[in-house]
């Protein structure tokens, strides 16, 4: 018997492409604009959301039958806040410089629409295992877009990836810089993140016309 059913595989794979939370559902845009100037920050933010959403979905699913409907939002906020505090403390303990780079944006995971949306739309109505898969899938879809945007912004904006010079040295004029290449400083500005996300959305809809909304 396969470990995952077709529906379970859909929970993991659909958010990576045709139901991506950023490019299709248009959620979590703020962090995609704010912290993707560096690939490392994009990866860490993506992994943080994977942890928070997957674990949060499981906790909410386990509690779904005992949470009074009138205070369910408060309970959800308490759960996600506790998980975000764990992430924040781990980053400060093991990656302090990166935690300063991410700054308040780690705390803003609490208000990420993707997380609260999955709690409401899925975890409150499904068992823990499927809720866990849903959390992993949607967070991975979110992380994928952050990593793609961070890759291109750091590469063309700074000429580096994960801090390593991959296009040469702009000061000593080695690599591509020897033939006149210059870093595009505009790539490090937040509006360029929106443009990169827009290009990804355009490519997705070009490949799958079913994603194009009719006016």
DRENLUM-359654 format. One record per residue (C-alpha): residue number from 1; residue in one letter; x negated, y, z negated. Coordinates in steps of 0.2 Angstrom, whole numbers. Layout:
NUM | A | X | Y | Z
...
END
This chain:
1 | X | 0 | 0 | 0
2 | X | -7 | 17 | 4
3 | X | -11 | 28 | -10
4 | X | -1 | 42 | -4
5 | X | 16 | 42 | 5
6 | X | 19 | 52 | 20
7 | X | 28 | 65 | 10
8 | X | 14 | 66 | -3
9 | X | 1 | 68 | 11
10 | X | 12 | 82 | 18
11 | X | 11 | 91 | 1
12 | X | -8 | 91 | 2
13 | X | -10 | 95 | 21
14 | X | 5 | 106 | 26
15 | X | -2 | 121 | 16
16 | X | -18 | 120 | 25
17 | X | -11 | 125 | 41
18 | X | 8 | 127 | 46
19 | X | 14 | 131 | 29
20 | X | -1 | 141 | 22
21 | X | 3 | 152 | 7
22 | X | -7 | 167 | 14
23 | X | -4 | 167 | 33
24 | X | 13 | 159 | 34
25 | X | 22 | 163 | 17
26 | X | 12 | 179 | 16
27 | X | 8 | 177 | -3
28 | X | -8 | 181 | -13
29 | X | -14 | 194 | 0
30 | X | -21 | 206 | -13
31 | X | -36 | 194 | -19
32 | X | -39 | 190 | 0
33 | X | -43 | 208 | 2
34 | X | -52 | 212 | -14
35 | X | -65 | 198 | -17
36 | X | -69 | 191 | 0
37 | X | -84 | 202 | 4
38 | X | -95 | 188 | -3
39 | X | -93 | 170 | 1
40 | X | -98 | 164 | -16
41 | X | -84 | 175 | -24
42 | X | -72 | 168 | -12
43 | X | -76 | 150 | -16
44 | X | -76 | 153 | -35
45 | X | -59 | 162 | -34
46 | X | -52 | 148 | -23
47 | X | -58 | 134 | -35
48 | X | -51 | 144 | -50
49 | X | -34 | 145 | -42
50 | X | -35 | 126 | -37
51 | X | -37 | 122 | -56
52 | X | -24 | 134 | -62
53 | X | -11 | 129 | -50
54 | X | -14 | 111 | -51
55 | X | -14 | 110 | -70
56 | X | 0 | 123 | -72
57 | X | 11 | 113 | -60
58 | X | 8 | 97 | -70
59 | X | 12 | 106 | -87
60 | X | 28 | 114 | -80
61 | X | 34 | 98 | -73
62 | X | 31 | 89 | -89
63 | X | 41 | 102 | -98
64 | X | 54 | 105 | -85
65 | X | 68 | 96 | -95
66 | X | 65 | 105 | -111
67 | X | 62 | 123 | -105
68 | X | 78 | 134 | -108
69 | X | 82 | 142 | -91
70 | X | 84 | 159 | -99
71 | X | 65 | 159 | -104
72 | X | 58 | 149 | -91
73 | X | 48 | 164 | -83
74 | X | 41 | 168 | -100
75 | X | 35 | 150 | -103
76 | X | 28 | 149 | -85
77 | X | 18 | 165 | -89
78 | X | 11 | 158 | -105
79 | X | 5 | 142 | -96
80 | X | -3 | 151 | -82
81 | X | -11 | 164 | -94
82 | X | -18 | 150 | -105
83 | X | -26 | 142 | -90
84 | X | -33 | 158 | -83
85 | X | -41 | 162 | -100
86 | X | -50 | 145 | -99
87 | X | -56 | 149 | -81
88 | X | -62 | 166 | -87
89 | X | -71 | 159 | -102
90 | X | -80 | 146 | -92
91 | X | -86 | 158 | -79
92 | X | -92 | 170 | -92
93 | X | -102 | 155 | -100
94 | X | -109 | 147 | -84
95 | X | -109 | 161 | -71
96 | X | -109 | 178 | -80
97 | X | -115 | 188 | -65
98 | X | -101 | 181 | -54
99 | X | -88 | 184 | -67
100 | X | -93 | 202 | -67
101 | X | -91 | 202 | -48
102 | X | -74 | 195 | -49
103 | X | -70 | 206 | -64
104 | X | -51 | 209 | -67
105 | X | -46 | 198 | -52
106 | X | -48 | 182 | -62
107 | X | -35 | 189 | -74
108 | X | -24 | 194 | -60
109 | X | -22 | 176 | -55
110 | X | -8 | 176 | -68
111 | X | 2 | 187 | -57
112 | X | -2 | 178 | -41
113 | X | 14 | 175 | -32
114 | X | 8 | 158 | -25
115 | X | 7 | 151 | -43
116 | X | 24 | 157 | -50
117 | X | 32 | 153 | -34
118 | X | 26 | 135 | -34
119 | X | 31 | 133 | -53
120 | X | 49 | 139 | -48
121 | X | 51 | 131 | -31
122 | X | 43 | 114 | -35
123 | X | 36 | 110 | -52
124 | X | 53 | 113 | -61
125 | X | 61 | 100 | -50
126 | X | 49 | 87 | -47
127 | X | 38 | 74 | -57
128 | X | 20 | 78 | -62
129 | X | 11 | 68 | -49
130 | X | 20 | 76 | -34
131 | X | 19 | 93 | -43
132 | X | 0 | 90 | -45
133 | X | -2 | 86 | -26
134 | X | 9 | 102 | -22
135 | X | -3 | 112 | -33
136 | X | -18 | 105 | -25
137 | X | -11 | 108 | -7
138 | X | -5 | 125 | -9
139 | X | -21 | 131 | -19
140 | X | -32 | 123 | -6
141 | X | -23 | 132 | 8
142 | X | -26 | 148 | -1
143 | X | -44 | 144 | -5
144 | X | -47 | 139 | 14
145 | X | -41 | 157 | 20
146 | X | -52 | 165 | 7
147 | X | -67 | 155 | 12
148 | X | -65 | 159 | 30
149 | X | -62 | 177 | 27
150 | X | -77 | 178 | 15
151 | X | -88 | 168 | 28
152 | X | -86 | 181 | 42
153 | X | -86 | 196 | 31
154 | X | -102 | 192 | 22
155 | X | -110 | 185 | 38
156 | X | -107 | 201 | 49
157 | X | -106 | 213 | 35
158 | X | -122 | 208 | 26
159 | X | -131 | 196 | 37
160 | X | -131 | 183 | 23
161 | X | -121 | 168 | 17
162 | X | -121 | 164 | -1
163 | X | -134 | 177 | -3
164 | X | -146 | 169 | 9
165 | X | -152 | 178 | 24
166 | X | -146 | 169 | 39
167 | X | -148 | 182 | 53
168 | X | -165 | 187 | 48
169 | X | -172 | 202 | 38
170 | X | -165 | 219 | 42
171 | X | -180 | 228 | 35
172 | X | -194 | 219 | 43
173 | X | -184 | 216 | 59
174 | X | -185 | 197 | 60
175 | X | -172 | 186 | 68
176 | X | -157 | 194 | 77
177 | X | -163 | 211 | 70
178 | X | -178 | 210 | 81
179 | X | -167 | 212 | 96
180 | X | -157 | 226 | 89
181 | X | -143 | 218 | 79
182 | X | -136 | 228 | 65
183 | X | -125 | 223 | 51
184 | X | -107 | 229 | 52
185 | X | -104 | 239 | 36
186 | X | -85 | 240 | 40
187 | X | -84 | 221 | 37
188 | X | -87 | 224 | 18
189 | X | -72 | 236 | 17
190 | X | -55 | 229 | 12
191 | X | -46 | 234 | 28
192 | X | -57 | 222 | 37
193 | X | -51 | 207 | 27
194 | X | -33 | 212 | 32
195 | X | -39 | 212 | 50
196 | X | -48 | 195 | 49
197 | X | -32 | 188 | 41
198 | X | -22 | 195 | 55
199 | X | -33 | 186 | 68
200 | X | -31 | 170 | 59
201 | X | -12 | 172 | 59
202 | X | -13 | 176 | 78
203 | X | -23 | 160 | 81
204 | X | -11 | 150 | 71
205 | X | 4 | 156 | 80
206 | X | -4 | 155 | 97
207 | X | -7 | 136 | 93
208 | X | 10 | 133 | 86
209 | X | 24 | 144 | 94
210 | X | 37 | 137 | 81
211 | X | 28 | 148 | 68
212 | X | 33 | 164 | 78
213 | X | 48 | 173 | 70
214 | X | 62 | 179 | 81
215 | X | 68 | 197 | 78
END
